[in-house]
Amino acid sequence: MDRGLLQAYASTISLAILPIVMGSFGSLKTSKRSKRLLRERSPRRSKSKTDEDPGSDDEDEDDEYEGDVDRISFSDAWMFPILGSCMLGGLYLLFKYVDKIWINWFVGWYFTLAGVVAVFETSSTVLKWITPGAVSTRLPEYKIDIAENSKKFFSATLPLVSLASIPLSLAIPYVYATQQKPWWANNVLGFSFAHTAIQLMKLDSFITGATLLGGLFFYDIFWVFGTEVMVSVAKGLDAPVKLVFPKDPGMTGAQGYSMLGLGDIVIPGIFIALALRYDFSLASRRCLPKPLRASASFPKPYFLATMVAYVLGLVTTIGVMHTFRAAQPALLYLSPACVGAVALVALVKGEFALLWKWGDGDDDAEEVERAKKLKKENQKDVEVESDRESKVEGNEENTEEKVDLLGSALSEGLGTEGMRLRSLN
């Protein structure tokens, strides 16, 4: 294997790992339970925030009672191979009957515009990570609210650090669209799409994740080995939906590049991100009653195991592809590697049953129910106290009426007795 080819393969593997790691940690959020414990442990801070911003209590309350985010469910997972097959077949037919220049023109501009958002999100994340905390906390933040008739549709906080990402998020898509789609600009866009997708797309459980990877395992085998469809579409589609690296500066065309589809990064990536959130959930429960922030350090056995399994699976894919000089379905190796790694760690740790019962968001759901129950109890206490005060006020009024009646009776009695004495005299 020559040096140029080795560099291309190493670059492909490295660029596949980075968005998975970044997206996985980006998907971590401090649990509602930990947020509540942090508020309870910081009464002075809460009070000062309330003094500065009267609406802060409302925001905390909204955060505590808000519904769960949308996640990929079991029913969604088994639909992925079906929808993917329909999309792949549709693209194949389009390339067969429509000039690919027009298809790539439309798809290219679509991904260029979407790339502005993706590059902004990714570059903002990188800038936040490299900016020292002491500096970022002093920088101002801008709040964006979109509302109509007092109903809020969108709310976001934009730190000043993120604003520095705007020039880059505009420049990269512009270069890609106007400079004949250079491979490095394609990779920046592809990297950003992969990172953003892994950060936002969340599986609801390991059962769903195993179903998704299992379904796409057979999907990949069929469309790569059974037909020419996937290879044909991958070579004909000129869009940032794959990572490419030149094998040799003198080679041109599809044969001159090593390619890895974004699906082979995103699909295993969201499963690896789920493993990291599971590690965080276990660590959060072990820390109770102390809160655990998402930025804190904690043991990551499941995440590390699946990450190592992914790298080994990717190396195996590239090795087989290079040996047989033929395209390989990467999920043929990546799917069993990732699922097997999680299952193996669970067996060794004695958590196999717990692993498959656990659901992403269960901790927050429990905290939401606890908060709702506490709110109802507080409302009942307020109602009971209100009834008690009403009864006390009613008793006081009755006592006053009785005193008035008694006074009137005494006055009348004394007046009658006085008249009787006068008559006797």
C-alpha positions as CSV (number, residue, x, y, z in Angstrom):
1,M,0.0,0.0,0.0
2,D,1.5,3.3,-1.1
3,R,1.8,6.3,1.2
4,G,-0.8,8.4,-0.6
5,L,-3.4,5.7,-0.3
6,L,-2.6,5.1,3.4
7,Q,-3.0,8.8,4.1
8,A,-6.3,8.9,2.3
9,Y,-7.6,5.9,4.4
10,A,-6.2,7.4,7.6
11,S,-7.8,10.8,6.9
12,T,-11.2,9.1,6.1
13,I,-11.1,7.3,9.5
14,S,-10.1,10.3,11.4
15,L,-12.7,12.6,9.8
16,A,-15.4,9.9,10.5
17,I,-14.4,9.7,14.2
18,L,-14.4,13.5,14.9
19,P,-18.1,14.3,14.2
20,I,-19.2,11.2,16.2
21,V,-17.2,12.3,19.3
22,M,-18.3,16.0,18.9
23,G,-22.0,15.1,18.2
24,S,-22.1,12.5,21.0
25,F,-20.9,15.0,23.6
26,G,-23.1,17.7,22.1
27,S,-26.1,15.5,22.6
28,L,-25.5,15.4,26.4
29,K,-27.7,17.6,28.5
30,T,-27.8,18.1,32.2
31,S,-30.8,16.2,33.6
32,K,-33.8,18.0,35.0
33,R,-33.1,16.3,38.4
34,S,-29.6,17.7,38.4
35,K,-30.8,21.2,37.4
36,R,-33.3,21.1,40.3
37,L,-30.6,20.0,42.8
38,L,-28.3,22.7,41.5
39,R,-31.0,25.3,42.1
40,E,-31.7,23.9,45.6
41,R,-28.0,24.1,46.4
42,S,-27.6,27.7,45.1
43,P,-30.4,29.7,46.8
44,R,-28.4,32.9,46.7
45,R,-27.7,32.6,43.0
46,S,-31.4,31.9,42.3
47,K,-32.4,34.9,44.4
48,S,-30.0,37.2,42.6
49,K,-31.2,36.0,39.2
50,T,-34.8,36.6,40.2
51,D,-33.9,40.1,41.4
52,E,-32.1,40.8,38.1
53,D,-34.7,39.1,35.8
54,P,-38.2,38.8,37.1
55,G,-38.9,36.3,34.3
56,S,-36.2,33.8,35.4
57,D,-38.6,31.9,37.6
58,D,-40.9,31.4,34.7
59,E,-38.0,30.1,32.6
60,D,-37.0,27.7,35.3
61,E,-40.5,26.5,35.7
62,D,-40.9,26.0,31.9
63,D,-37.6,24.0,31.9
64,E,-38.8,21.9,34.7
65,Y,-42.2,21.0,33.3
66,E,-41.4,21.0,29.6
67,G,-42.1,17.9,27.6
68,D,-39.5,15.5,26.3
69,V,-37.7,16.1,23.0
70,D,-38.7,14.1,20.0
71,R,-36.7,10.9,19.7
72,I,-36.4,8.1,17.1
73,S,-38.8,5.4,18.3
74,F,-39.0,1.7,17.6
75,S,-41.6,2.3,14.9
76,D,-39.4,4.9,13.2
77,A,-36.4,2.5,13.3
78,W,-37.9,-0.2,11.2
79,M,-39.2,2.3,8.7
80,F,-35.7,3.6,8.0
81,P,-34.7,0.8,5.6
82,I,-38.0,1.1,3.7
83,L,-37.8,4.9,3.3
84,G,-34.1,4.7,2.5
85,S,-34.8,2.1,-0.2
86,C,-37.5,4.3,-1.7
87,M,-35.2,7.3,-1.8
88,L,-32.3,5.3,-3.2
89,G,-34.5,3.8,-5.9
90,G,-36.0,7.2,-6.8
91,L,-32.5,8.7,-7.2
92,Y,-31.4,5.8,-9.3
93,L,-34.4,6.3,-11.6
94,L,-33.8,10.0,-11.8
95,F,-30.2,9.5,-12.9
96,K,-31.3,7.0,-15.4
97,Y,-33.9,9.2,-17.1
98,V,-32.8,12.8,-16.2
99,D,-29.5,14.5,-17.0
100,K,-27.4,14.2,-13.9
101,I,-26.2,17.8,-14.4
102,W,-29.7,19.1,-13.5
103,I,-30.0,16.7,-10.6
104,N,-26.6,17.7,-9.1
105,W,-27.4,21.4,-9.7
106,F,-30.6,21.2,-7.7
107,V,-29.2,18.9,-5.0
108,G,-26.0,20.9,-4.8
109,W,-27.8,24.2,-4.1
110,Y,-30.1,22.5,-1.6
111,F,-27.2,21.2,0.4
112,T,-25.3,24.5,0.0
113,L,-28.1,26.4,1.7
114,A,-28.5,23.7,4.4
115,G,-24.8,23.8,4.8
116,V,-24.9,27.4,6.1
117,V,-26.8,26.2,9.1
118,A,-24.8,23.1,9.6
119,V,-21.4,24.9,9.4
120,F,-22.6,27.6,11.7
121,E,-23.7,25.0,14.3
122,T,-20.4,23.0,14.0
123,S,-18.1,26.0,14.0
124,S,-20.0,27.6,17.0
125,T,-19.4,24.3,18.9
126,V,-15.7,24.4,18.1
127,L,-15.4,28.0,19.1
128,K,-17.2,27.4,22.4
129,W,-14.8,24.5,23.2
130,I,-11.6,26.4,22.5
131,T,-12.8,29.7,24.2
132,P,-11.7,29.7,27.9
133,G,-14.6,29.6,30.3
134,A,-13.5,32.8,32.1
135,V,-13.7,34.6,28.8
136,S,-16.9,33.1,27.4
137,T,-18.8,33.9,30.7
138,R,-18.0,37.6,30.4
139,L,-19.1,37.9,26.7
140,P,-22.6,39.2,26.1
141,E,-25.4,37.0,24.9
142,Y,-28.3,37.9,22.6
143,K,-31.7,36.5,23.0
144,I,-33.9,35.9,20.0
145,D,-37.6,35.4,20.5
146,I,-40.2,34.9,17.7
147,A,-43.8,35.3,19.0
148,E,-47.3,36.1,17.8
149,N,-50.1,37.3,20.0
150,S,-48.0,36.6,23.1
151,K,-47.5,33.0,22.0
152,K,-43.8,32.1,21.7
153,F,-42.9,30.0,18.6
154,F,-39.1,30.2,18.8
155,S,-36.6,31.2,21.5
156,A,-32.8,31.0,21.3
157,T,-29.8,32.5,23.1
158,L,-27.0,33.5,20.8
159,P,-23.6,34.0,22.5
160,L,-21.2,36.5,21.1
161,V,-18.8,33.6,20.4
162,S,-21.3,32.1,18.0
163,L,-21.6,35.3,16.0
164,A,-17.9,34.8,15.0
165,S,-19.0,31.7,13.2
166,I,-21.2,33.6,10.7
167,P,-18.4,34.5,8.2
168,L,-17.2,30.9,8.0
169,S,-20.7,29.5,7.7
170,L,-21.3,31.7,4.7
171,A,-17.8,31.4,3.1
172,I,-17.5,27.5,3.0
173,P,-20.9,26.9,1.2
174,Y,-20.1,29.8,-1.2
175,V,-16.8,28.3,-2.1
176,Y,-18.4,24.9,-2.6
177,A,-21.1,26.3,-4.9
178,T,-18.9,28.6,-7.0
179,Q,-15.5,26.9,-7.2
180,Q,-16.4,23.6,-8.8
181,K,-17.1,21.8,-5.5
182,P,-13.5,21.3,-4.2
183,W,-13.1,18.1,-2.1
184,W,-12.0,19.9,1.0
185,A,-15.1,22.1,1.0
186,N,-17.2,19.0,0.4
187,N,-15.6,17.5,3.5
188,V,-16.3,20.5,5.7
189,L,-19.9,20.5,4.7
190,G,-20.2,16.7,5.1
191,F,-18.4,16.9,8.5
192,S,-20.9,19.6,9.6
193,F,-23.9,17.6,8.5
194,A,-22.7,14.5,10.3
195,H,-22.0,16.4,13.5
196,T,-25.3,18.2,13.5
197,A,-27.3,15.1,12.8
198,I,-25.6,13.1,15.5
199,Q,-26.2,15.9,18.0
200,L,-29.9,16.3,17.2
201,M,-31.1,12.8,16.2
202,K,-31.6,10.8,19.4
203,L,-32.6,7.2,19.8
204,D,-35.1,6.5,22.6
205,S,-33.5,3.1,23.7
206,F,-31.0,0.4,22.8
207,I,-33.7,-1.8,21.5
208,T,-34.6,0.9,18.9
209,G,-30.9,1.4,18.2
210,A,-30.3,-2.3,17.6
211,T,-33.4,-2.5,15.4
212,L,-32.2,0.5,13.3
213,L,-28.7,-0.9,12.9
214,G,-30.0,-4.4,12.2
215,G,-32.5,-3.2,9.5
216,L,-29.8,-1.1,7.8
217,F,-27.4,-4.0,8.0
218,F,-29.6,-6.0,5.6
219,Y,-30.4,-2.8,3.6
220,D,-26.7,-2.1,3.0
221,I,-26.0,-5.7,2.0
222,F,-28.9,-5.9,-0.5
223,W,-28.2,-2.6,-2.2
224,V,-24.4,-3.0,-2.4
225,F,-24.1,-6.7,-3.2
226,G,-27.5,-7.4,-4.7
227,T,-27.7,-4.5,-7.2
228,E,-25.6,-1.8,-8.7
229,V,-28.0,0.9,-7.4
230,M,-26.1,2.2,-4.3
231,V,-22.7,2.3,-6.0
232,S,-24.2,4.0,-9.1
233,V,-26.0,6.7,-7.1
234,A,-22.9,7.3,-4.8
235,K,-20.7,7.8,-7.8
236,G,-23.2,9.9,-9.8
237,L,-24.4,12.2,-6.9
238,D,-22.2,15.2,-6.6
239,A,-23.3,16.5,-3.2
240,P,-21.7,16.7,0.3
241,V,-23.3,13.4,1.4
242,K,-20.0,11.6,1.5
243,L,-16.4,12.2,2.7
244,V,-13.8,12.0,0.0
245,F,-10.0,12.1,0.0
246,P,-7.7,12.0,-3.0
247,K,-5.7,8.8,-3.2
248,D,-3.1,10.4,-5.4
249,P,-2.8,14.1,-6.5
250,G,-2.5,13.0,-10.1
251,M,-5.7,10.8,-10.1
252,T,-9.0,12.3,-11.1
253,G,-12.6,11.2,-11.1
254,A,-14.4,8.9,-8.6
255,Q,-11.7,6.3,-8.8
256,G,-9.1,8.8,-7.6
257,Y,-10.8,9.3,-4.2
258,S,-11.5,7.2,-1.2
259,M,-15.2,7.6,-0.2
260,L,-17.3,7.1,2.9
261,G,-21.0,7.9,2.9
262,L,-22.4,10.1,5.7
263,G,-24.9,7.3,6.5
264,D,-21.9,5.1,7.7
265,I,-21.0,7.9,10.1
266,V,-24.4,9.2,11.3
267,I,-26.2,5.9,11.8
268,P,-23.5,4.3,14.0
269,G,-22.9,7.7,15.5
270,I,-26.4,8.2,17.0
271,F,-26.0,4.7,18.5
272,I,-22.6,5.7,20.0
273,A,-24.1,8.9,21.3
274,L,-26.9,6.9,23.0
275,A,-24.2,4.8,24.7
276,L,-22.6,8.0,26.0
277,R,-25.9,9.2,27.4
278,Y,-26.4,5.9,29.0
279,D,-23.0,6.2,30.7
280,F,-24.1,9.7,31.9
281,S,-27.4,8.4,33.2
282,L,-25.7,5.7,35.2
283,A,-23.2,8.2,36.6
284,S,-26.0,10.7,37.5
285,R,-27.8,8.0,39.5
286,R,-24.7,7.0,41.3
287,C,-24.0,10.6,42.3
288,L,-27.4,11.2,43.9
289,P,-28.2,13.2,45.9
290,K,-25.4,15.3,44.3
291,P,-26.1,16.8,40.9
292,L,-24.0,15.9,37.9
293,R,-23.5,18.4,35.1
294,A,-23.2,17.3,31.5
295,S,-19.8,19.0,31.3
296,A,-18.4,17.0,34.3
297,S,-16.1,14.0,34.0
298,F,-17.6,10.6,34.5
299,P,-16.9,6.9,33.6
300,K,-17.7,6.1,29.9
301,P,-17.3,2.3,29.5
302,Y,-20.1,1.9,27.0
303,F,-19.1,4.9,24.9
304,L,-15.5,3.9,24.7
305,A,-16.3,0.3,23.9
306,T,-18.6,1.3,21.0
307,M,-16.1,3.9,19.8
308,V,-13.3,1.3,19.6
309,A,-15.7,-1.2,18.0
310,Y,-16.6,1.4,15.4
311,V,-13.0,2.2,14.5
312,L,-12.2,-1.6,14.2
313,G,-15.3,-2.0,12.0
314,L,-14.3,0.9,9.8
315,V,-10.7,-0.4,9.5
316,T,-12.1,-3.9,8.6
317,T,-14.3,-2.3,5.9
318,I,-11.4,-0.4,4.3
319,G,-9.2,-3.5,4.5
320,V,-11.7,-5.7,2.8
321,M,-12.5,-3.1,0.2
322,H,-8.8,-2.6,-0.6
323,T,-8.1,-6.3,-0.7
324,F,-10.9,-7.2,-3.1
325,R,-10.9,-3.9,-5.0
326,A,-14.7,-3.7,-4.6
327,A,-17.2,-1.5,-2.8
328,Q,-18.2,-2.8,0.7
329,P,-21.4,-2.2,2.7
330,A,-19.8,-0.5,5.8
331,L,-22.8,-1.3,8.0
332,L,-22.1,-5.0,7.4
333,Y,-19.2,-4.6,9.8
334,L,-20.2,-1.5,11.8
335,S,-23.7,-2.6,12.9
336,P,-22.7,-5.9,14.6
337,A,-19.5,-4.3,16.0
338,C,-21.4,-1.5,17.8
339,V,-24.3,-3.6,19.0
340,G,-22.0,-6.4,20.1
341,A,-19.7,-4.0,22.0
342,V,-22.6,-2.6,24.1
343,A,-24.0,-6.1,24.8
344,L,-20.6,-7.4,25.8
345,V,-19.9,-4.6,28.2
346,A,-23.4,-5.0,29.7
347,L,-22.8,-8.8,30.2
348,V,-19.4,-8.2,31.9
349,K,-20.8,-5.5,34.2
350,G,-24.0,-7.5,35.0
351,E,-26.2,-4.9,33.5
352,F,-27.6,-6.7,30.5
353,A,-31.3,-6.6,31.6
354,L,-31.0,-3.0,32.8
355,L,-29.4,-2.0,29.4
356,W,-32.4,-3.1,27.3
357,K,-35.0,-1.8,29.8
358,W,-33.4,1.7,30.0
359,G,-34.9,4.5,27.9
360,D,-33.2,7.7,27.0
361,G,-35.2,10.5,28.7
362,D,-36.5,8.2,31.5
363,D,-34.7,10.3,34.2
364,D,-36.2,13.5,32.9
365,A,-39.7,11.9,32.6
366,E,-39.5,10.8,36.2
367,E,-38.4,14.3,37.2
368,V,-41.3,15.9,35.2
369,E,-43.8,13.6,36.9
370,R,-42.3,14.4,40.3
371,A,-42.5,18.1,39.6
372,K,-46.1,17.8,38.4
373,K,-47.1,15.8,41.5
374,L,-45.3,18.4,43.7
375,K,-47.1,21.2,41.9
376,K,-50.5,19.5,42.5
377,E,-49.7,18.9,46.2
378,N,-48.7,22.6,46.5
379,Q,-52.0,23.6,44.9
380,K,-53.9,21.3,47.3
381,D,-52.1,22.8,50.3
382,V,-52.9,26.3,49.0
383,E,-56.6,25.3,48.6
384,V,-56.7,23.7,52.1
385,E,-55.0,26.8,53.6
386,S,-57.5,29.0,51.8
387,D,-60.5,27.0,53.1
388,R,-59.0,27.1,56.6
389,E,-58.7,30.9,56.4
390,S,-62.2,31.2,55.1
391,K,-63.5,29.1,58.0
392,V,-61.6,31.2,60.5
393,E,-62.9,34.4,58.9
394,G,-66.4,32.8,59.0
395,N,-66.0,31.8,62.7
396,E,-64.8,35.3,63.5
397,E,-67.8,36.8,61.7
398,N,-70.2,34.4,63.6
399,T,-68.6,35.3,66.9
400,E,-69.0,39.0,66.2
401,E,-72.7,38.4,65.3
402,K,-73.2,36.5,68.5
403,V,-71.6,39.2,70.6
404,D,-73.7,41.8,68.9
405,L,-76.9,39.8,69.5
406,L,-75.9,39.2,73.2
407,G,-75.2,42.9,73.6
408,S,-78.5,43.8,72.1
409,A,-80.3,41.2,74.3
410,L,-78.6,42.6,77.4
411,S,-79.5,46.1,76.4
412,E,-83.1,45.2,75.9
413,G,-83.1,43.2,79.2
414,L,-81.7,46.1,81.2
415,G,-84.1,48.5,79.6
416,T,-87.1,46.4,80.5
417,E,-85.9,45.9,84.1
418,G,-85.5,49.7,84.4
419,M,-89.0,50.3,83.3
420,R,-90.3,47.7,85.7
421,L,-88.5,49.4,88.6
422,R,-89.9,52.8,87.7
423,S,-93.4,51.4,87.6
424,L,-93.0,49.9,91.1
425,N,-91.9,53.3,92.4
